[in-house]
Amino acid sequence: MLVGQDPTRIEHLVSVMQRGLMIWGRRGLAMFALSGVELALWDILGKARGVPVHALLGGLGRPRIPAYASLPRYATPSEVGRAATLMVERGYRAIKLHQTDVDSVAVARDDVGDGVDLMLDTNCPWSVEEAIRIGRALERYDLRWLEEPVWPPEDYAGLARVRAAIAIPIAAGENDATMFGFKALMDAGAADIVQPSVTKVGGIGEMQRIAALATAAGLTLVPHAFYFGPGLAATAHVAAASSVIPSMEFPPFELEAPLMSEPLRCVEGHVGVPERPGLGADPDPAVLERYPYRRDAARPFYLT
């Protein structure tokens, strides 16, 4: 679709892709692919002009973004408590758990104390009735938000019922795409915090439109960003140029082979914004050489 086109015409090229890929779905893999190309176009434009992407989005509002540590799911409450304590020792003042039991939240709250924000992302496991029952049991632990408690994630009416029934703010949107998907979520009154993912919604431009919608609706936008590469860097640029994004998600782990030549770091709970031209997320040639990608007829997609 884009071969031979002017890569600086980002808005036009996104429209071309959206219209051309419409029959393949307005969320899911087609939008993931479109989002990846859109991020690459911003990277190209920034490099062509010799400026970081945040300079193309209105300028650097802040060089360091407050971040919360997003933990994996652990097998036992005691493991959750140890991991949460370690995050506090590293300087995080906000931590997101990915458990589906009340005991893990209780242990984490007891271990980190009242001065640390705790959030809970359950990844869409429950019916509306289950979400209300468990949500009420969680209320005593002062969660900053309860994220995606209902299956399926597009059950906005059910999510709105949960939001009305419990005292914990509801967060959602990681699995949505385009500003129209988020408008439906917001119109249903289904969330207090919306969480667009720049690699799923359609890219940086779509993220900005969703931020405007959220602001007009009086909702908080905190981006989903459990990534280690360009998606994480793009989120930092958008947040750095925004006056309405209070913080961002950050995976607090060290990869054995970081794909980015200069991985983003979180120090004392704040992510530094790349200042190199483009996204500042160029891959490390040595890592690509060490882990080459190749195709095989028997196993079409794998890493050696």
N, C-alpha and C positions, 0 to 999 in steps of 0.2 A: 504493500500500500504506500509506503513512504519512500521507497528507493527513488533517488533523483530529486526529491523535494527539498525545499529550503528548511533546514532544521530549526531556524529561529522563529518560524511561524507556529509556535507551540499550540496556541488556541485553535488555529485552523486544522493542524494535523491531528489533534485530539478529536475534533469533530469528525474528520475523515475516518479515524479508527472506530469511534463509537458507532457511527452509522454503518460502517462496513462489517462490524462484528456483532451487530444487534441480534441476529438470529442465533448466535452462540451463547447468549445469556447476558443479562445486565448485572450479574454478580457471579462470583466464582472465577474459574480459570481464565476466561476471556478478559475479564476486568483486571485480573492479576497481571496478565501479559501487557495489556494496554498501560497499566500503571507503571510497569517497569520501563516501557519505552518512553513514557512521559517524563519520568525521572531522568532518563538518559538525555532527553532533549534539553532539560534545564542544565544538566551538567555541561553539555556542548555549548549552550549559550553563555554560561558563566566563563568557561574557558576561552571562548572566542572574544569575550570582552575583558578578560583578565580580572574578573571579580568573583567573590564567592556568591552562591545562590541567594543568600539572605540579602545581599545588596540589590538583587533584582526584584526582591519581594517588598521593598520599602525601606530597607536599611536595618542595621543591627540595633535592636532595642535593648538587648542585654547580651553580654558575652558568655554568661554562664546560666544554664537553665536548671531550676530546681527539678530533681528527679526522685522517683520512688523506685526502690528495689523490687523487681518482679521475680519472685521465687518459683522454682518448679514445684510439682506435687511430691510430697514425701509420704513414706509408708506409715509413719507413726507420729503421734503428737509430740513425743519427745524430740524427734528429729526436726520438726517444725520449730519448736522452741529454741533449739540450738542454732538453727539457721537464722532465725529472726534476731537472736542476740548478737550473732556475728555481724549482721547488717548494721545494727546500731553501733557496734564497735568500729565499723568502717565509716561512720559518719552519716548514715541515712537516718532521716527523721520520718520517713514514711515507707511502709513495706506492704506489698501485696502478696497474699497467700493464694494458693490454688487448691485448697482442700475442699472436701464436701462433707465434713463432719464438724460438729460443734466443739468437740473436745480439743481439736487442734487449735481452734481459735482461742479457746479458753487458756490453753497453755501458752500460746504466743502472747496474749495480752498480759498474762501474769509475769512472763519473763521479760518483756520489754517495758512494762509500766504504762502509765497513763499519758506520758509526754510524747509518745510516738503514734502517728497515724497508722492504723491497720485497715487494709482493704481486703475483700475476699472475692476472688473470681472463681466461680464454680463451673464454668464452661457448659452451661445449658443442660443440667442433668434432670430437672424435676418437673412434675406437673405443677399447675398453678396452686393447687391445694397443698402439695408438699412444700412448695416454695414459701407459702404463707406460714405454714406450721414451723418450718425450720428457721425462717426469717425472724419469727417472733422469739424463738429460743436464742437467736444470736443478738437480739437487741441489747442485752445487758453488757456486751463487750465493746460498745461504742465504736462500731465500724464506720469508717469514712464513707464507704459505699459497699453494696452487695452487687456483684457484676454477673450479668447473664444467668439468672437463676432458673429460667424457664426453657423447656424444650417444646417446640422448635424456636430458634431465635427470632423468627419473623412473626411469632404470636404476640403482636403488639398489644392487642386487647387483653390477653392474659397477663402480660407484663404490667400493664396499667393497673390491673386488679391487685397484683402483688404490691405495687408501689403505694396504692391507696390503703392497703391493709397493714403495712408494717412501718415502723419509725425510721428504718435505715434508708438512706438515699439509694436509688437504683441507678446503676450504670449499664450502658449497652451500646452496641453499634459496631463492635469489632468485625462482625460478619455481614455488615451492610455495605452497599456500594452506591455511589452517585448521590448528589444532593437530593434527588427525588426519593430515594430510599430513606434518607435521614429525615426528610420532611414528613414522610408517613409515620416514622417513629415518633417524631416530635408532636405531630398532630394528634396522635393517639394518647398523648400524655403518659408515655410509657417509661420515661427516664428523667432523672435529674442531671446526670452527667452523660454526655455523648462522647463516643470513643472511636472516631474514624481512624482507619489505618491507611496511611499514604500509599501502601503497596496494594491495597484492595479497592479503594474507593474510586480510583481514576487518576490518582497522582496529586501533585502539589496544587494545581489550579482548582481541582475539585475539593481538596481539603480546605482551601481558602473560602470557597463558596459555602461549604458546610459550617465553617466557623462563623460566617456572617449570619446564617440561618439560626444557629444556636444563640448568638448574641441577641438577635431580634426576639427570640423566644424566651430570653431570660435564663438560659441553661448554661452550664459549665461545659467546656470542651477540654478533655484531657486525652491526647492521642494514644492510641494503641501503638506500641513500637517494640515488640519483643523480637528484635532483629540484631544482627551483628554487622551488616554491610550498608549498602546505599540507602535502604529504607530507614535505618536508624539515623544516618547523616541527614537525610532529607527532612525527617521529623525535627531534628535539632534546628535546621535552618528555618523551617516554618515557625517553630516556637520562638526562635530568637527574634524574628521580624514581627511577631504578633503581640498585641497588647491585651489579648483576651485568653491566651492559653497559660494557665498558672503553673503547670508542671508537665513532665513527660515521663513515660515508662522507660525503664532501663534494665536490661538483663545483667546482673552483677557477677558475671563469670568471665574467666579467661579461657579462650579457645586454645587448643594445642597448636592449631595452625590458623591464625587470624587471616581471613581473606583480604582485609584492607591493609595496605602498607602502613598506614598510621591509624590504628583503631581508635575510636572515640573512648575517652576515659571519663569516669565519674569520680570526682574527688570531693569528699565531705558532702555528699549528697547533691552535687551540682555537675552537670555535663558541660564541658567546654565546646564551643561552637567552632567548626572548622573555618579557617581563614584563607585556605588555599582557593584558587580559582575553581569554579564549579562546585560540585558537592563535597570535594575533598575526601572522596571515598574510592580512590583508585585501588585496584587490586594489587597485591604483592606478587610480582613476577616469580619470585623464588617459591612461593607457596603453590602457584599454578603449575610450576615445573615439577614440584615434588609430588603433587597430586593431580596428574593429568586426567583429563576427561576424554573418553573415547566411546565409540559406539560399537556394538557387537550384534550380529544378527540374532543370536540366541538370547542375549540379554541387552535389549536396546539401550537402556539407560543405567549406567553405573559409574562409580569412581574407582579407579585402580588404587 
